[in-house]
């Protein structure tokens, strides 16, 4: 496919990054927009040089000049619109969260099983630091993988608007927890069961814009995942810290990978051997720490670039539907676990997209 013609469903602030990325890619352009209000769709279309705009997203899906769609609507519309996009035969990129309701996820899984199009479910965590880290997530540097911890926590959304509304179907679980869950899934593969706590820690909130809100969403979530080989992941997102914390630590028996921790994009600790293409550094008072060289980011490798590459080549996206559904199940079952006060078995699964060593999580046979 020489030219990829995109349609934007949802014309809010978040849509801008997709328009900007597409402009930098050869043979890629947005040709149509859609928004709940005709004026918003028209203004965005004229601003971005699109030929057509729609108020009804189904009419955009019926447009034969649109090859693929990007869905950036409010959370609760993501899965229903993605289902309709698949039924219309459009390549589909969906903003996070993939779904806010488990029945929608079941229907989406059924449609994906029959689809012959490219499907991507954000978040896209595969930045240059993360991809570089995968080179060292190997037994020769870390030993066997023993666990992982990840978080995205901050003071809370600064605007006193829909972020805190029950109708928006958001909160820490659906709006921000998805980022650390996506990093953990990419590193560890599918989990076996989940246990969680979720509550509203600050019901009467002073926001960064000076507004006051009666919060109707969870803002304090902790998830524990367990894997078939016994490892556990501790994943945290809460809107009550005085600073942003957004990182991951992958633990091995003889080393660790620190992503986005304490001012460093990537640090590898290896007690087994020096890390190649990396500078020895002082880090947290630990021995044998190295800062690998991280390539400069390229727009071709960012969200829209990866989406388009997969459409053209037919290759599997790094955040495809199977991974997206597993993360969504973790979120939905974490809510259920918190309500029922017990762990929940997970049913979905996926194959990691990268060349992970098959025995790196098997701790049962060796003296460790």
C-alpha positions as CSV (number, residue, x, y, z in Angstrom):
1,X,0.0,0.0,0.0
2,X,1.8,3.1,-1.3
3,X,-0.3,5.8,0.6
4,X,-1.9,5.3,3.9
5,X,-5.0,7.5,4.3
6,X,-6.1,8.0,7.9
7,X,-9.3,9.0,9.6
8,X,-9.3,10.6,13.1
9,X,-12.2,9.7,15.4
10,X,-12.0,12.2,18.2
11,X,-10.6,15.7,17.8
12,X,-9.5,16.6,21.4
13,X,-6.1,17.7,22.6
14,X,-4.6,14.2,22.4
15,X,-5.3,13.9,18.7
16,X,-2.6,16.5,17.9
17,X,0.3,14.2,18.4
18,X,-1.0,11.7,15.9
19,X,-1.5,14.5,13.3
20,X,2.0,15.8,14.0
21,X,3.6,12.3,13.6
22,X,1.7,11.6,10.4
23,X,3.0,14.8,8.8
24,X,6.6,13.6,9.2
25,X,6.0,10.3,7.5
26,X,6.1,9.9,3.7
27,X,3.0,8.5,2.1
28,X,0.9,9.0,5.2
29,X,-1.9,11.6,5.6
30,X,-5.1,12.2,7.5
31,X,-8.0,12.7,5.1
32,X,-11.0,12.8,7.5
33,X,-12.0,13.8,11.0
34,X,-14.9,13.0,13.3
35,X,-16.1,14.5,16.5
36,X,-19.3,14.6,18.5
37,X,-19.8,18.3,17.5
38,X,-19.7,19.2,13.9
39,X,-17.8,22.4,14.6
40,X,-15.0,20.5,16.3
41,X,-14.7,18.1,13.5
42,X,-14.7,20.8,10.9
43,X,-12.2,23.0,12.7
44,X,-9.8,20.1,13.1
45,X,-10.2,19.1,9.5
46,X,-9.5,22.6,8.3
47,X,-6.6,23.0,10.7
48,X,-5.0,19.7,9.5
49,X,-5.8,19.9,5.8
50,X,-8.4,17.1,5.8
51,X,-10.9,17.0,2.9
52,X,-13.9,15.7,4.9
53,X,-15.3,15.7,8.4
54,X,-18.1,13.8,10.1
55,X,-20.2,14.0,13.2
56,X,-21.2,10.3,13.0
57,X,-18.1,8.0,13.2
58,X,-20.0,5.3,11.3
59,X,-20.1,7.5,8.2
60,X,-16.3,7.9,8.5
61,X,-16.0,4.1,8.7
62,X,-18.1,3.9,5.6
63,X,-15.8,6.3,3.7
64,X,-13.9,4.2,1.1
65,X,-11.1,6.7,1.0
66,X,-10.1,6.0,4.6
67,X,-7.7,3.0,5.0
68,X,-7.2,3.2,8.8
69,X,-8.5,5.0,11.8
70,X,-7.1,6.4,15.0
71,X,-9.6,6.5,17.9
72,X,-9.0,9.2,20.5
73,X,-12.4,9.6,21.9
74,X,-13.3,9.5,25.7
75,X,-12.5,6.2,27.4
76,X,-15.9,4.6,27.3
77,X,-16.2,4.8,23.5
78,X,-12.8,3.2,22.7
79,X,-13.9,-0.5,22.6
80,X,-17.3,0.0,20.9
81,X,-15.8,2.2,18.2
82,X,-12.9,-0.3,17.7
83,X,-15.4,-3.1,17.3
84,X,-17.2,-1.2,14.6
85,X,-13.9,-0.3,12.9
86,X,-12.9,-3.9,12.7
87,X,-16.3,-4.8,11.3
88,X,-15.8,-2.1,8.6
89,X,-12.4,-3.6,7.7
90,X,-10.3,-0.6,8.8
91,X,-6.8,-0.9,10.2
92,X,-7.3,0.4,13.8
93,X,-5.2,2.3,16.4
94,X,-7.0,2.8,19.7
95,X,-5.9,5.2,22.5
96,X,-5.7,3.8,26.0
97,X,-7.5,2.3,27.8
98,X,-8.6,-0.3,25.3
99,X,-11.9,-0.8,27.2
100,X,-13.7,0.2,30.3
101,X,-16.1,-2.8,30.4
102,X,-15.2,-6.5,30.2
103,X,-18.2,-7.5,28.0
104,X,-16.9,-5.1,25.3
105,X,-13.5,-6.8,25.6
106,X,-15.1,-10.2,25.0
107,X,-16.8,-8.9,21.8
108,X,-13.6,-7.2,20.7
109,X,-11.6,-10.4,21.1
110,X,-14.2,-12.2,18.9
111,X,-13.9,-9.6,16.2
112,X,-10.0,-9.7,16.4
113,X,-10.1,-13.5,15.9
114,X,-11.6,-12.9,12.5
115,X,-10.0,-9.6,11.5
116,X,-7.5,-9.4,8.6
117,X,-6.4,-5.9,9.5
118,X,-3.7,-4.3,11.7
119,X,-4.8,-3.5,15.2
120,X,-2.8,-1.5,17.8
121,X,-3.9,-0.9,21.4
122,X,-2.0,1.9,23.2
123,X,-0.1,2.6,25.3
124,X,3.0,2.3,23.2
125,X,5.8,1.9,25.7
126,X,8.5,0.9,23.1
127,X,10.7,4.0,23.2
128,X,14.4,3.8,22.5
129,X,15.3,3.3,26.2
130,X,12.8,0.4,26.6
131,X,14.0,-1.3,23.3
132,X,17.6,-0.9,24.5
133,X,16.7,-2.5,27.8
134,X,15.4,-5.6,26.1
135,X,19.0,-6.3,24.8
136,X,20.1,-6.8,28.4
137,X,17.0,-8.6,29.7
138,X,19.0,-11.8,29.3
139,X,20.3,-14.4,31.7
140,X,24.0,-13.6,30.9
141,X,23.5,-10.1,32.5
142,X,20.7,-10.6,35.1
143,X,20.5,-14.3,35.8
144,X,17.0,-15.7,36.1
145,X,14.2,-13.1,36.3
146,X,12.8,-13.0,39.8
147,X,10.3,-10.2,39.8
148,X,9.3,-6.7,38.6
149,X,8.0,-3.4,40.0
150,X,6.5,-0.5,38.1
151,X,4.5,2.6,38.8
152,X,3.1,5.8,37.4
153,X,2.1,8.1,40.2
154,X,1.8,11.9,40.5
155,X,-0.2,14.6,42.3
156,X,-3.2,14.0,40.0
157,X,-4.6,15.5,36.8
158,X,-4.3,19.3,37.3
159,X,-7.6,20.2,35.6
160,X,-10.8,20.1,37.7
161,X,-12.8,18.6,34.9
162,X,-14.0,15.2,33.5
163,X,-10.9,13.3,34.9
164,X,-12.7,13.1,38.2
165,X,-16.2,12.3,36.8
166,X,-17.7,8.8,37.2
167,X,-19.3,9.1,33.7
168,X,-15.8,9.4,32.1
169,X,-15.0,5.9,33.3
170,X,-11.5,6.8,34.2
171,X,-9.5,7.2,37.4
172,X,-6.1,5.8,38.3
173,X,-7.0,2.3,37.2
174,X,-8.1,3.1,33.7
175,X,-6.3,6.3,33.0
176,X,-2.8,5.9,34.3
177,X,-2.3,2.3,35.6
178,X,-2.3,1.1,32.0
179,X,1.2,2.5,31.4
180,X,3.1,0.5,34.0
181,X,0.9,-2.6,33.3
182,X,1.9,-2.3,29.6
183,X,5.6,-2.1,30.5
184,X,5.3,-5.1,32.8
185,X,3.4,-7.1,30.2
186,X,6.0,-6.4,27.6
187,X,8.9,-7.5,29.9
188,X,7.3,-10.4,31.7
189,X,4.7,-11.9,29.3
190,X,1.2,-13.0,30.4
191,X,0.3,-13.2,34.1
192,X,-1.6,-16.0,35.8
193,X,-3.6,-14.2,38.4
194,X,-4.2,-10.8,40.0
195,X,-4.9,-9.3,43.4
196,X,-5.6,-5.6,43.9
197,X,-6.6,-2.8,46.2
198,X,-8.4,0.3,44.8
199,X,-10.1,3.2,46.6
200,X,-10.6,7.0,46.5
201,X,-7.9,8.4,48.8
202,X,-8.7,12.1,48.3
203,X,-12.5,12.5,47.8
204,X,-12.4,16.3,48.1
205,X,-9.6,17.5,45.9
206,X,-7.9,20.8,45.2
207,X,-6.6,20.7,41.6
208,X,-3.6,22.3,40.0
209,X,-5.9,24.8,38.1
210,X,-7.2,26.1,41.4
211,X,-10.5,24.2,41.0
212,X,-12.2,22.1,43.6
213,X,-13.8,18.7,42.8
214,X,-15.7,16.0,44.6
215,X,-13.8,13.1,43.1
216,X,-15.9,10.2,41.9
217,X,-13.1,7.9,40.7
218,X,-10.4,5.7,42.2
219,X,-7.1,7.6,42.8
220,X,-5.2,4.9,44.7
221,X,-4.5,1.6,43.1
222,X,-2.1,-1.3,43.8
223,X,-2.0,-4.5,41.7
224,X,-0.1,-7.7,42.4
225,X,0.4,-10.0,39.5
226,X,1.6,-13.6,39.7
227,X,3.1,-15.6,36.9
228,X,3.1,-19.3,36.1
229,X,6.7,-19.7,37.2
230,X,6.1,-18.0,40.6
231,X,7.4,-14.4,40.0
232,X,5.3,-11.5,41.2
233,X,4.9,-8.0,39.9
234,X,3.9,-5.0,42.1
235,X,2.3,-2.3,40.0
236,X,1.2,1.0,41.5
237,X,-0.7,4.1,40.3
238,X,-2.0,6.8,42.7
239,X,-2.8,10.5,42.4
240,X,-1.4,11.7,45.7
241,X,2.4,12.1,45.3
242,X,4.0,15.5,45.4
243,X,6.1,14.6,42.3
244,X,5.9,12.4,39.2
245,X,7.2,8.9,39.4
246,X,7.0,6.8,36.2
247,X,9.4,3.9,36.1
248,X,10.1,0.2,36.2
249,X,12.6,-2.2,37.8
250,X,13.1,-5.6,36.4
251,X,14.8,-7.8,38.9
252,X,17.1,-10.8,38.2
253,X,19.0,-13.1,40.6
254,X,22.3,-11.4,39.6
255,X,21.3,-8.0,38.3
256,X,18.5,-5.5,37.5
257,X,17.3,-3.2,34.8
258,X,16.1,0.3,36.0
259,X,13.9,2.2,33.5
260,X,13.0,5.8,34.2
261,X,14.3,5.6,37.8
262,X,15.8,8.4,39.8
263,X,16.9,10.7,36.9
264,X,18.2,8.0,34.6
265,X,16.4,6.7,31.5
266,X,18.1,3.3,31.7
267,X,20.6,1.7,34.1
268,X,21.7,-2.0,34.0
269,X,23.2,-3.6,37.0
270,X,25.0,-6.8,36.2
271,X,27.0,-8.7,38.8
272,X,27.9,-11.3,36.1
273,X,29.7,-9.4,33.5
274,X,30.4,-5.9,32.2
275,X,27.6,-4.5,30.0
276,X,28.8,-3.8,26.5
277,X,28.2,-0.4,24.8
278,X,27.6,1.2,28.2
279,X,29.4,3.5,30.6
280,X,30.1,2.3,34.2
281,X,28.4,4.7,36.6
282,X,27.7,5.3,40.3
283,X,24.0,4.6,40.9
284,X,22.2,4.4,44.2
285,X,25.3,3.1,45.9
286,X,25.1,-0.1,44.0
287,X,28.0,-2.0,42.4
288,X,28.3,-3.0,38.8
289,X,26.0,-0.4,37.3
290,X,26.1,0.7,33.7
291,X,24.4,3.3,31.5
292,X,23.9,1.9,28.0
293,X,23.9,4.2,25.0
294,X,20.4,4.9,23.9
295,X,19.7,5.8,20.2
296,X,18.0,9.0,19.3
297,X,14.2,8.6,18.8
298,X,13.0,8.5,15.2
299,X,9.4,9.4,14.1
300,X,9.4,6.2,12.0
301,X,9.6,4.2,15.2
302,X,7.0,6.1,17.1
303,X,3.3,5.3,17.4
304,X,2.0,6.3,13.9
305,X,5.2,5.2,12.3
306,X,5.0,1.7,13.8
307,X,1.3,1.5,12.9
308,X,1.9,2.3,9.3
309,X,4.9,0.0,9.1
310,X,2.8,-2.9,10.3
311,X,0.0,-2.0,7.9
312,X,2.4,-2.1,5.0
313,X,4.4,-5.2,6.0
314,X,1.7,-7.2,7.7
315,X,3.9,-7.7,10.7
316,X,2.6,-8.0,14.2
317,X,2.5,-4.7,16.2
318,X,4.4,-4.6,19.4
319,X,1.2,-3.6,21.2
320,X,-1.3,-5.8,19.3
321,X,-4.8,-6.8,20.4
322,X,-3.7,-9.9,22.4
323,X,-1.5,-7.8,24.6
324,X,-4.1,-5.1,24.9
325,X,-6.8,-7.5,25.9
326,X,-4.5,-9.1,28.6
327,X,-3.8,-5.7,30.1
328,X,-7.5,-4.8,29.9
329,X,-8.3,-8.1,31.7
330,X,-5.8,-7.2,34.4
331,X,-7.5,-3.9,34.9
332,X,-11.1,-5.3,34.9
333,X,-10.2,-8.2,37.2
334,X,-8.2,-5.9,39.5
335,X,-11.4,-4.0,40.1
336,X,-13.2,-7.3,40.8
337,X,-10.4,-8.4,43.1
338,X,-10.6,-5.2,45.1
339,X,-14.3,-5.6,45.5
340,X,-14.3,-9.3,46.4
341,X,-11.1,-9.1,48.5
342,X,-9.5,-12.1,46.8
343,X,-7.2,-13.0,44.0
344,X,-8.7,-13.6,40.5
345,X,-7.4,-16.1,37.8
346,X,-6.7,-14.5,34.4
347,X,-7.9,-16.2,31.3
348,X,-6.3,-14.3,28.4
349,X,-2.8,-14.8,27.2
350,X,-0.3,-13.6,24.5
351,X,3.1,-14.3,23.0
352,X,5.8,-11.7,23.8
353,X,6.8,-10.1,20.5
354,X,10.5,-9.9,21.2
355,X,13.1,-12.7,21.3
356,X,12.9,-13.5,25.1
357,X,14.9,-16.4,26.3
358,X,12.4,-19.3,26.9
359,X,14.0,-20.4,30.2
360,X,14.8,-17.1,31.8
361,X,11.9,-17.3,34.2
362,X,12.3,-20.9,35.1
363,X,13.8,-21.1,38.6
364,X,12.8,-24.6,39.4
365,X,15.8,-26.6,38.2
366,X,19.0,-24.7,39.1
367,X,20.8,-23.9,42.3
368,X,20.3,-20.2,42.6
